Amino acid sequence: MGANPVPLIVPCHRVVAGDGLGGYSGGDEGHGLETKRWLLEHEGALPTSLF
């Protein structure tokens, strides 16, 4: 990463696991995946294969 002249910035809710949504600690305590799912649905970026 330090040698990369062009840093890549990806919002953390956009990072998904190979076998599902993965984890997320944003939002209200205990509602991380619910918040992540809402953000992805709101952006129209949640593929049906991840439901």
PDB file of N, CA, C, O and CB in Angstrom:
ATOM      1  N   MET A   1       0.817  -1.195   0.000  1.00  0.00           N
ATOM      2  CA  MET A   1       0.000   0.000   0.000  1.00  0.00           C
ATOM      3  C   MET A   1       0.859   1.258   0.000  1.00  0.00           C
ATOM      4  O   MET A   1       0.523   2.232  -0.673  1.00  0.00           O
ATOM      5  CB  MET A   1      -0.928  -0.001   1.197  1.00  0.00           C
ATOM      6  N   GLY A   2       1.951   1.252   0.736  1.00  0.00           N
ATOM      7  CA  GLY A   2       2.778   2.447   0.824  1.00  0.00           C
ATOM      8  C   GLY A   2       3.440   2.819  -0.489  1.00  0.00           C
ATOM      9  O   GLY A   2       3.717   3.995  -0.725  1.00  0.00           O
ATOM     10  N   ALA A   3       3.699   1.840  -1.354  1.00  0.00           N
ATOM     11  CA  ALA A   3       4.351   2.103  -2.636  1.00  0.00           C
ATOM     12  C   ALA A   3       3.363   2.453  -3.741  1.00  0.00           C
ATOM     13  O   ALA A   3       3.779   2.811  -4.843  1.00  0.00           O
ATOM     14  CB  ALA A   3       5.164   0.905  -3.052  1.00  0.00           C
ATOM     15  N   ASN A   4       2.076   2.357  -3.473  1.00  0.00           N
ATOM     16  CA  ASN A   4       1.053   2.623  -4.472  1.00  0.00           C
ATOM     17  C   ASN A   4       0.888   4.139  -4.644  1.00  0.00           C
ATOM     18  O   ASN A   4       0.530   4.821  -3.684  1.00  0.00           O
ATOM     19  CB  ASN A   4      -0.296   1.961  -4.068  1.00  0.00           C
ATOM     20  N   PRO A   5       1.141   4.683  -5.847  1.00  0.00           N
ATOM     21  CA  PRO A   5       1.001   6.121  -6.048  1.00  0.00           C
ATOM     22  C   PRO A   5      -0.458   6.585  -6.117  1.00  0.00           C
ATOM     23  O   PRO A   5      -0.738   7.775  -5.967  1.00  0.00           O
ATOM     24  CB  PRO A   5       1.714   6.521  -7.311  1.00  0.00           C
ATOM     25  N   VAL A   6      -1.372   5.665  -6.339  1.00  0.00           N
ATOM     26  CA  VAL A   6      -2.794   6.009  -6.424  1.00  0.00           C
ATOM     27  C   VAL A   6      -3.550   5.215  -5.366  1.00  0.00           C
ATOM     28  O   VAL A   6      -3.845   4.038  -5.572  1.00  0.00           O
ATOM     29  CB  VAL A   6      -3.365   5.720  -7.853  1.00  0.00           C
ATOM     30  N   PRO A   7      -3.868   5.844  -4.236  1.00  0.00           N
ATOM     31  CA  PRO A   7      -4.572   5.093  -3.191  1.00  0.00           C
ATOM     32  C   PRO A   7      -6.015   4.787  -3.607  1.00  0.00           C
ATOM     33  O   PRO A   7      -6.677   5.606  -4.245  1.00  0.00           O
ATOM     34  CB  PRO A   7      -4.559   5.882  -1.868  1.00  0.00           C
ATOM     35  N   LEU A   8      -6.477   3.620  -3.241  1.00  0.00           N
ATOM     36  CA  LEU A   8      -7.859   3.227  -3.504  1.00  0.00           C
ATOM     37  C   LEU A   8      -8.646   3.405  -2.221  1.00  0.00           C
ATOM     38  O   LEU A   8      -8.247   2.916  -1.164  1.00  0.00           O
ATOM     39  CB  LEU A   8      -7.952   1.755  -4.024  1.00  0.00           C
ATOM     40  N   ILE A   9      -9.757   4.100  -2.317  1.00  0.00           N
ATOM     41  CA  ILE A   9     -10.600   4.330  -1.151  1.00  0.00           C
ATOM     42  C   ILE A   9     -11.934   3.647  -1.405  1.00  0.00           C
ATOM     43  O   ILE A   9     -12.648   3.983  -2.350  1.00  0.00           O
ATOM     44  CB  ILE A   9     -10.788   5.860  -0.866  1.00  0.00           C
ATOM     45  N   VAL A  10     -12.263   2.682  -0.547  1.00  0.00           N
ATOM     46  CA  VAL A  10     -13.507   1.938  -0.670  1.00  0.00           C
ATOM     47  C   VAL A  10     -14.260   2.093   0.652  1.00  0.00           C
ATOM     48  O   VAL A  10     -13.729   1.742   1.705  1.00  0.00           O
ATOM     49  CB  VAL A  10     -13.244   0.420  -1.015  1.00  0.00           C
ATOM     50  N   PRO A  11     -15.498   2.616   0.611  1.00  0.00           N
ATOM     51  CA  PRO A  11     -16.265   2.704   1.852  1.00  0.00           C
ATOM     52  C   PRO A  11     -16.401   1.320   2.487  1.00  0.00           C
ATOM     53  O   PRO A  11     -16.667   0.343   1.787  1.00  0.00           O
ATOM     54  CB  PRO A  11     -17.661   3.317   1.586  1.00  0.00           C
ATOM     55  N   CYS A  12     -16.225   1.229   3.785  1.00  0.00           N
ATOM     56  CA  CYS A  12     -16.159  -0.072   4.449  1.00  0.00           C
ATOM     57  C   CYS A  12     -17.436  -0.892   4.277  1.00  0.00           C
ATOM     58  O   CYS A  12     -17.364  -2.120   4.302  1.00  0.00           O
ATOM     59  CB  CYS A  12     -15.880   0.119   5.917  1.00  0.00           C
ATOM     60  N   HIS A  13     -18.598  -0.265   4.103  1.00  0.00           N
ATOM     61  CA  HIS A  13     -19.816  -1.059   3.919  1.00  0.00           C
ATOM     62  C   HIS A  13     -19.853  -1.713   2.543  1.00  0.00           C
ATOM     63  O   HIS A  13     -20.683  -2.591   2.308  1.00  0.00           O
ATOM     64  CB  HIS A  13     -21.054  -0.183   4.111  1.00  0.00           C
ATOM     65  N   ARG A  14     -18.968  -1.303   1.620  1.00  0.00           N
ATOM     66  CA  ARG A  14     -18.909  -1.892   0.293  1.00  0.00           C
ATOM     67  C   ARG A  14     -18.030  -3.132   0.235  1.00  0.00           C
ATOM     68  O   ARG A  14     -18.010  -3.820  -0.786  1.00  0.00           O
ATOM     69  CB  ARG A  14     -18.411  -0.878  -0.689  1.00  0.00           C
ATOM     70  N   VAL A  15     -17.302  -3.436   1.309  1.00  0.00           N
ATOM     71  CA  VAL A  15     -16.435  -4.613   1.349  1.00  0.00           C
ATOM     72  C   VAL A  15     -17.281  -5.799   1.790  1.00  0.00           C
ATOM     73  O   VAL A  15     -17.845  -5.788   2.884  1.00  0.00           O
ATOM     74  CB  VAL A  15     -15.211  -4.399   2.313  1.00  0.00           C
ATOM     75  N   VAL A  16     -17.374  -6.824   0.944  1.00  0.00           N
ATOM     76  CA  VAL A  16     -18.174  -8.000   1.256  1.00  0.00           C
ATOM     77  C   VAL A  16     -17.286  -9.240   1.266  1.00  0.00           C
ATOM     78  O   VAL A  16     -16.217  -9.258   0.654  1.00  0.00           O
ATOM     79  CB  VAL A  16     -19.327  -8.164   0.242  1.00  0.00           C
ATOM     80  N   ALA A  17     -17.736 -10.260   1.958  1.00  0.00           N
ATOM     81  CA  ALA A  17     -17.009 -11.527   2.020  1.00  0.00           C
ATOM     82  C   ALA A  17     -17.338 -12.363   0.789  1.00  0.00           C
ATOM     83  O   ALA A  17     -18.316 -12.089   0.093  1.00  0.00           O
ATOM     84  CB  ALA A  17     -17.359 -12.305   3.319  1.00  0.00           C
ATOM     85  N   GLY A  18     -16.534 -13.370   0.521  1.00  0.00           N
ATOM     86  CA  GLY A  18     -16.774 -14.244  -0.615  1.00  0.00           C
ATOM     87  C   GLY A  18     -18.001 -15.119  -0.440  1.00  0.00           C
ATOM     88  O   GLY A  18     -18.546 -15.628  -1.420  1.00  0.00           O
ATOM     89  N   ASP A  19     -18.443 -15.299   0.803  1.00  0.00           N
ATOM     90  CA  ASP A  19     -19.576 -16.184   1.067  1.00  0.00           C
ATOM     91  C   ASP A  19     -20.768 -15.464   1.688  1.00  0.00           C
ATOM     92  O   ASP A  19     -21.603 -16.103   2.329  1.00  0.00           O
ATOM     93  CB  ASP A  19     -19.144 -17.304   1.971  1.00  0.00           C
ATOM     94  N   GLY A  20     -20.866 -14.155   1.514  1.00  0.00           N
ATOM     95  CA  GLY A  20     -21.990 -13.397   2.066  1.00  0.00           C
ATOM     96  C   GLY A  20     -21.608 -11.953   2.300  1.00  0.00           C
ATOM     97  O   GLY A  20     -20.647 -11.449   1.719  1.00  0.00           O
ATOM     98  N   LEU A  21     -22.362 -11.297   3.149  1.00  0.00           N
ATOM     99  CA  LEU A  21     -22.121  -9.881   3.398  1.00  0.00           C
ATOM    100  C   LEU A  21     -20.871  -9.616   4.215  1.00  0.00           C
ATOM    101  O   LEU A  21     -20.269  -8.551   4.081  1.00  0.00           O
ATOM    102  CB  LEU A  21     -23.297  -9.285   4.092  1.00  0.00           C
ATOM    103  N   GLY A  22     -20.470 -10.544   5.048  1.00  0.00           N
ATOM    104  CA  GLY A  22     -19.330 -10.299   5.918  1.00  0.00           C
ATOM    105  C   GLY A  22     -19.759  -9.493   7.129  1.00  0.00           C
ATOM    106  O   GLY A  22     -20.949  -9.412   7.430  1.00  0.00           O
ATOM    107  N   GLY A  23     -18.823  -8.908   7.811  1.00  0.00           N
ATOM    108  CA  GLY A  23     -19.134  -8.137   9.007  1.00  0.00           C
ATOM    109  C   GLY A  23     -19.222  -6.653   8.742  1.00  0.00           C
ATOM    110  O   GLY A  23     -18.846  -6.173   7.672  1.00  0.00           O
ATOM    111  N   TYR A  24     -19.720  -5.934   9.725  1.00  0.00           N
ATOM    112  CA  TYR A  24     -19.806  -4.480   9.643  1.00  0.00           C
ATOM    113  C   TYR A  24     -20.075  -3.967  11.039  1.00  0.00           C
ATOM    114  O   TYR A  24     -20.967  -4.470  11.722  1.00  0.00           O
ATOM    115  CB  TYR A  24     -20.917  -4.014   8.639  1.00  0.00           C
ATOM    116  N   SER A  25     -19.318  -2.975  11.474  1.00  0.00           N
ATOM    117  CA  SER A  25     -19.508  -2.460  12.830  1.00  0.00           C
ATOM    118  C   SER A  25     -20.096  -1.063  12.836  1.00  0.00           C
ATOM    119  O   SER A  25     -20.169  -0.438  13.895  1.00  0.00           O
ATOM    120  CB  SER A  25     -18.196  -2.458  13.573  1.00  0.00           C
ATOM    121  N   GLY A  26     -20.519  -0.552  11.685  1.00  0.00           N
ATOM    122  CA  GLY A  26     -21.097   0.777  11.632  1.00  0.00           C
ATOM    123  C   GLY A  26     -22.542   0.792  12.108  1.00  0.00           C
ATOM    124  O   GLY A  26     -23.185  -0.255  12.192  1.00  0.00           O
ATOM    125  N   GLY A  27     -23.044   1.966  12.416  1.00  0.00           N
ATOM    126  CA  GLY A  27     -24.435   2.102  12.842  1.00  0.00           C
ATOM    127  C   GLY A  27     -24.618   1.859  14.324  1.00  0.00           C
ATOM    128  O   GLY A  27     -23.661   1.900  15.096  1.00  0.00           O
ATOM    129  N   ASP A  28     -25.847   1.608  14.711  1.00  0.00           N
ATOM    130  CA  ASP A  28     -26.191   1.393  16.121  1.00  0.00           C
ATOM    131  C   ASP A  28     -25.601   0.093  16.637  1.00  0.00           C
ATOM    132  O   ASP A  28     -25.418  -0.858  15.877  1.00  0.00           O
ATOM    133  CB  ASP A  28     -27.709   1.385  16.310  1.00  0.00           C
ATOM    134  N   GLU A  29     -25.309   0.054  17.905  1.00  0.00           N
ATOM    135  CA  GLU A  29     -24.753  -1.131  18.557  1.00  0.00           C
ATOM    136  C   GLU A  29     -25.654  -2.344  18.337  1.00  0.00           C
ATOM    137  O   GLU A  29     -26.850  -2.297  18.624  1.00  0.00           O
ATOM    138  CB  GLU A  29     -24.563  -0.878  20.062  1.00  0.00           C
ATOM    139  N   GLY A  30     -25.081  -3.415  17.833  1.00  0.00           N
ATOM    140  CA  GLY A  30     -25.830  -4.647  17.622  1.00  0.00           C
ATOM    141  C   GLY A  30     -26.630  -4.711  16.330  1.00  0.00           C
ATOM    142  O   GLY A  30     -27.308  -5.705  16.073  1.00  0.00           O
ATOM    143  N   HIS A  31     -26.560  -3.660  15.511  1.00  0.00           N
ATOM    144  CA  HIS A  31     -27.332  -3.628  14.258  1.00  0.00           C
ATOM    145  C   HIS A  31     -26.424  -3.458  13.053  1.00  0.00           C
ATOM    146  O   HIS A  31     -26.850  -2.913  12.035  1.00  0.00           O
ATOM    147  CB  HIS A  31     -28.362  -2.496  14.291  1.00  0.00           C
ATOM    148  N   GLY A  32     -25.167  -3.920  13.149  1.00  0.00           N
ATOM    149  CA  GLY A  32     -24.177  -3.713  12.090  1.00  0.00           C
ATOM    150  C   GLY A  32     -24.589  -4.257  10.745  1.00  0.00           C
ATOM    151  O   GLY A  32     -24.589  -3.522   9.757  1.00  0.00           O
ATOM    152  N   LEU A  33     -24.946  -5.546  10.682  1.00  0.00           N
ATOM    153  CA  LEU A  33     -25.319  -6.132   9.385  1.00  0.00           C
ATOM    154  C   LEU A  33     -26.626  -5.554   8.852  1.00  0.00           C
ATOM    155  O   LEU A  33     -26.797  -5.409   7.642  1.00  0.00           O
ATOM    156  CB  LEU A  33     -25.444  -7.650   9.509  1.00  0.00           C
ATOM    157  N   GLU A  34     -27.535  -5.227   9.746  1.00  0.00           N
ATOM    158  CA  GLU A  34     -28.785  -4.585   9.322  1.00  0.00           C
ATOM    159  C   GLU A  34     -28.478  -3.237   8.665  1.00  0.00           C
ATOM    160  O   GLU A  34     -29.056  -2.899   7.632  1.00  0.00           O
ATOM    161  CB  GLU A  34     -29.749  -4.396  10.534  1.00  0.00           C
ATOM    162  N   THR A  35     -27.576  -2.478   9.262  1.00  0.00           N
ATOM    163  CA  THR A  35     -27.162  -1.188   8.703  1.00  0.00           C
ATOM    164  C   THR A  35     -26.456  -1.373   7.368  1.00  0.00           C
ATOM    165  O   THR A  35     -26.722  -0.639   6.417  1.00  0.00           O
ATOM    166  CB  THR A  35     -26.245  -0.446   9.682  1.00  0.00           C
ATOM    167  N   LYS A  36     -25.551  -2.356   7.293  1.00  0.00           N
ATOM    168  CA  LYS A  36     -24.815  -2.620   6.060  1.00  0.00           C
ATOM    169  C   LYS A  36     -25.776  -3.002   4.940  1.00  0.00           C
ATOM    170  O   LYS A  36     -25.663  -2.494   3.824  1.00  0.00           O
ATOM    171  CB  LYS A  36     -23.775  -3.736   6.278  1.00  0.00           C
ATOM    172  N   ARG A  37     -26.718  -3.892   5.230  1.00  0.00           N
ATOM    173  CA  ARG A  37     -27.697  -4.312   4.221  1.00  0.00           C
ATOM    174  C   ARG A  37     -28.509  -3.112   3.734  1.00  0.00           C
ATOM    175  O   ARG A  37     -28.756  -2.981   2.535  1.00  0.00           O
ATOM    176  CB  ARG A  37     -28.638  -5.399   4.794  1.00  0.00           C
ATOM    177  N   TRP A  38     -28.934  -2.223   4.666  1.00  0.00           N
ATOM    178  CA  TRP A  38     -29.722  -1.050   4.286  1.00  0.00           C
ATOM    179  C   TRP A  38     -28.910  -0.133   3.379  1.00  0.00           C
ATOM    180  O   TRP A  38     -29.417   0.340   2.361  1.00  0.00           O
ATOM    181  CB  TRP A  38     -30.191  -0.283   5.538  1.00  0.00           C
ATOM    182  N   LEU A  39     -27.644   0.123   3.742  1.00  0.00           N
ATOM    183  CA  LEU A  39     -26.794   0.991   2.927  1.00  0.00           C
ATOM    184  C   LEU A  39     -26.633   0.439   1.520  1.00  0.00           C
ATOM    185  O   LEU A  39     -26.749   1.181   0.545  1.00  0.00           O
ATOM    186  CB  LEU A  39     -25.425   1.162   3.579  1.00  0.00           C
ATOM    187  N   LEU A  40     -26.366  -0.864   1.408  1.00  0.00           N
ATOM    188  CA  LEU A  40     -26.186  -1.479   0.096  1.00  0.00           C
ATOM    189  C   LEU A  40     -27.476  -1.479  -0.718  1.00  0.00           C
ATOM    190  O   LEU A  40     -27.437  -1.244  -1.926  1.00  0.00           O
ATOM    191  CB  LEU A  40     -25.680  -2.901   0.253  1.00  0.00           C
ATOM    192  N   GLU A  41     -28.612  -1.736  -0.082  1.00  0.00           N
ATOM    193  CA  GLU A  41     -29.897  -1.698  -0.780  1.00  0.00           C
ATOM    194  C   GLU A  41     -30.208  -0.271  -1.230  1.00  0.00           C
ATOM    195  O   GLU A  41     -30.681  -0.056  -2.346  1.00  0.00           O
ATOM    196  CB  GLU A  41     -31.028  -2.238   0.127  1.00  0.00           C
ATOM    197  N   HIS A  42     -29.942   0.699  -0.360  1.00  0.00           N
ATOM    198  CA  HIS A  42     -30.195   2.107  -0.660  1.00  0.00           C
ATOM    199  C   HIS A  42     -29.395   2.564  -1.883  1.00  0.00           C
ATOM    200  O   HIS A  42     -29.878   3.365  -2.682  1.00  0.00           O
ATOM    201  CB  HIS A  42     -29.849   2.980   0.555  1.00  0.00           C
ATOM    202  N   GLU A  43     -28.173   2.051  -2.023  1.00  0.00           N
ATOM    203  CA  GLU A  43     -27.325   2.392  -3.157  1.00  0.00           C
ATOM    204  C   GLU A  43     -27.631   1.542  -4.388  1.00  0.00           C
ATOM    205  O   GLU A  43     -27.088   1.794  -5.463  1.00  0.00           O
ATOM    206  CB  GLU A  43     -25.871   2.234  -2.776  1.00  0.00           C
ATOM    207  N   GLY A  44     -28.492   0.543  -4.241  1.00  0.00           N
ATOM    208  CA  GLY A  44     -28.797  -0.349  -5.354  1.00  0.00           C
ATOM    209  C   GLY A  44     -27.633  -1.264  -5.685  1.00  0.00           C
ATOM    210  O   GLY A  44     -27.465  -1.679  -6.832  1.00  0.00           O
ATOM    211  N   ALA A  45     -26.823  -1.580  -4.670  1.00  0.00           N
ATOM    212  CA  ALA A  45     -25.602  -2.345  -4.908  1.00  0.00           C
ATOM    213  C   ALA A  45     -25.630  -3.735  -4.279  1.00  0.00           C
ATOM    214  O   ALA A  45     -24.595  -4.401  -4.243  1.00  0.00           O
ATOM    215  CB  ALA A  45     -24.421  -1.584  -4.382  1.00  0.00           C
ATOM    216  N   LEU A  46     -26.762  -4.189  -3.788  1.00  0.00           N
ATOM    217  CA  LEU A  46     -26.826  -5.486  -3.143  1.00  0.00           C
ATOM    218  C   LEU A  46     -27.340  -6.528  -4.123  1.00  0.00           C
ATOM    219  O   LEU A  46     -28.536  -6.567  -4.411  1.00  0.00           O
ATOM    220  CB  LEU A  46     -27.717  -5.430  -1.897  1.00  0.00           C
ATOM    221  N   PRO A  47     -26.449  -7.378  -4.641  1.00  0.00           N
ATOM    222  CA  PRO A  47     -26.883  -8.434  -5.554  1.00  0.00           C
ATOM    223  C   PRO A  47     -27.791  -9.424  -4.847  1.00  0.00           C
ATOM    224  O   PRO A  47     -27.624  -9.673  -3.653  1.00  0.00           O
ATOM    225  CB  PRO A  47     -25.676  -9.162  -6.146  1.00  0.00           C
ATOM    226  N   THR A  48     -28.735  -9.982  -5.556  1.00  0.00           N
ATOM    227  CA  THR A  48     -29.676 -10.933  -4.950  1.00  0.00           C
ATOM    228  C   THR A  48     -28.973 -12.176  -4.436  1.00  0.00           C
ATOM    229  O   THR A  48     -29.511 -12.855  -3.562  1.00  0.00           O
ATOM    230  CB  THR A  48     -30.745 -11.331  -5.957  1.00  0.00           C
ATOM    231  N   SER A  49     -27.786 -12.503  -4.945  1.00  0.00           N
ATOM    232  CA  SER A  49     -27.083 -13.693  -4.487  1.00  0.00           C
ATOM    233  C   SER A  49     -26.568 -13.551  -3.057  1.00  0.00           C
ATOM    234  O   SER A  49     -26.174 -14.545  -2.448  1.00  0.00           O
ATOM    235  CB  SER A  49     -25.931 -13.997  -5.415  1.00  0.00           C
ATOM    236  N   LEU A  50     -26.564 -12.337  -2.508  1.00  0.00           N
ATOM    237  CA  LEU A  50     -26.083 -12.114  -1.146  1.00  0.00           C
ATOM    238  C   LEU A  50     -27.212 -12.108  -0.122  1.00  0.00           C
ATOM    239  O   LEU A  50     -26.956 -11.904   1.065  1.00  0.00           O
ATOM    240  CB  LEU A  50     -25.326 -10.808  -1.074  1.00  0.00           C
ATOM    241  N   PHE A  51     -28.448 -12.324  -0.547  1.00  0.00           N
ATOM    242  CA  PHE A  51     -29.576 -12.307   0.402  1.00  0.00           C
ATOM    243  C   PHE A  51     -29.587 -13.519   1.254  1.00  0.00           C
ATOM    244  O   PHE A  51     -30.465 -13.667   2.104  1.00  0.00           O
ATOM    245  CB  PHE A  51     -30.887 -12.197  -0.317  1.00  0.00           C
TER     246      PHE A  51
END
